[in-house]
Amino acid sequence: MMRPRLLADRRGATAIEFGLLAPVFLLLLFGLIEMGRLLWVKQVLTETAYSAARCGALASPCKTQGDIRSFAAARGARWGIRIDASLIDYAAAATCDGNAGSVQVTIRYAFASPLSGFIAALPQDVQAHGCFPKLS
């Protein structure tokens, strides 16, 4: 007699459903936010590497490797990303994307995310490179 009445009782079903679906929904929501942030960081690094390679090829303010590193670090800081100058590589006469005699700048960046343990697609390091033909 008590059993059919308990099976028909629907109070609390919404709370249980919410408790089951909320973690999945929140992981999806914050995962989308982190993937968007990852794409933004990759784009900023690519633009910074290209700008630094252009600066090195034109040799206007960037005459040495240290100048190029500081230019790239300052450019990244303007976008809100702190780039370690020691993680910026520079090659003065590289074959980059099939073009010989180009200036190539490669930037590595440690991407920290609170969801790294939950989402395997989030990398720990992001790398970008930019090329510009050397004018001489």
For each residue, the residues with C-beta under 8 A, 3 or more apart:
1: 4 5
2: 5 6
3: 6 7
4: 1 7 8
5: 1 2 8 9
6: 2 3 9
7: 3 4
8: 4 5
9: 5 6
10: 13
11:
12: 15 16
13: 10 16 17
14: 17 18
15: 12 18 19
16: 12 13 19 20
17: 13 14 20 21
18: 14 15 21 22
19: 15 16 22
20: 16 17 23 24
21: 17 18 24 25
22: 18 19 25 26
23: 20 26 27
24: 20 21 27 28
25: 21 22 28 29
26: 22 23 29 30
27: 23 24 30 31 115 118 119
28: 24 25 31 32
29: 25 26 32 33
30: 26 27 33 34 115
31: 27 28 34 35 115 118 119
32: 28 29 35 36
33: 29 30 36 37
34: 30 31 37 38 113 115 119 122
35: 31 32 38 39 121 122
36: 32 33 39 40
37: 33 34 40 41 113
38: 34 35 41 42 111 113 122 123 126
39: 35 36 42 43
40: 36 37 43 44
41: 37 38 44 45 81 109 111 126
42: 38 39 45 46 126 128
43: 39 40 46 47
44: 40 41 47 48 76 79 81
45: 41 42 48 49 76 81 83 107 109 126 127 128
46: 42 43 49 50 128 129 130
47: 43 44 50 51 75 79 130
48: 44 45 51 52 72 75 76 79 81 83 107 128 130
49: 45 46 52 53 72 105 106 107 128 129 130
50: 46 47 53 54 105 130 131 132
51: 47 48 54 55 71 72 75 130
52: 48 49 55 56 62 68 71 72 75 88 90 105 107 130
53: 49 50 56 57 102 103 104 105 130 131 132
54: 50 51 57 58 103 130 132
55: 51 52 58 60 61 62 67 68 71
56: 52 53 59 62 68 90 92 103 105 132
57: 53 54 102 103 132 133 134 135
58: 54 55 62 132 135
59: 56 62 63
60: 55
61: 55 67 71
62: 52 55 56 58 59 67 68 71
63: 59 67
64: 67 68
65: 68 69 90
66: 69 70
67: 55 61 62 63 64 70 71
68: 52 55 56 62 64 65 71 72 88 90 105
69: 65 66 72 73 85 86 88 90
70: 66 67 73 74 85
71: 51 52 55 61 62 67 68 74 75
72: 48 49 51 52 68 69 75 76 83 85 88 105 107
73: 69 70 76 77 83 84 85 88
74: 70 71 77 78
75: 47 48 51 52 71 72 78 79
76: 44 45 48 72 73 79 81 82 83 107
77: 73 74 80 81 82 83
78: 74 75
79: 44 47 48 75 76
80: 77
81: 41 44 45 48 76 77 109
82: 76 77
83: 45 48 72 73 76 77 87 88 107 109
84: 73 87 88
85: 69 70 72 73 88
86: 69
87: 83 84 107 108 109
88: 52 68 69 72 73 83 84 85 105 106 107 108
89: 105 106 107 108
90: 52 56 65 68 69 103 104 105
91: 94 96 103 104 105 106
92: 56 103 134
93: 101 102 103 134
94: 91 102 103 104 131
95: 98 99 100 101 102
96: 91 99 102 103 104 129 131
97: 102 131
98: 95
99: 95 96 102 131 133
100: 95
101: 93 95 133 134
102: 53 57 93 94 95 96 97 99 131 132 133 134
103: 53 54 56 57 90 91 92 93 94 96 131 132 133 134
104: 53 90 91 94 96 129 130 131
105: 49 50 52 53 56 68 72 88 89 90 91 129 130
106: 49 88 89 91 127 128 129
107: 45 48 49 52 72 76 83 87 88 89 127 128 129
108: 87 88 89 125 126 127
109: 41 45 81 83 87 125 126 127 128
110: 124 125
111: 38 41 122 123 124 125 126
112: 116
113: 34 37 38 116 119 122
114:
115: 27 30 31 34 118 119 122
116: 112 113 119 122 124
117:
118: 27 31 115
119: 27 31 34 113 115 116 122
120:
121: 35
122: 34 35 38 111 113 115 116 119
123: 38 111 126
124: 110 111 116
125: 108 109 110 111
126: 38 41 42 45 108 109 111 123
127: 45 106 107 108 109
128: 42 45 46 48 49 106 107 109
129: 46 49 96 104 105 106 107
130: 46 47 48 49 50 51 52 53 54 104 105
131: 50 53 94 96 97 99 102 103 104
132: 50 53 54 56 57 58 102 103
133: 57 99 101 102 103
134: 57 92 93 101 102 103
135: 57 58
136:
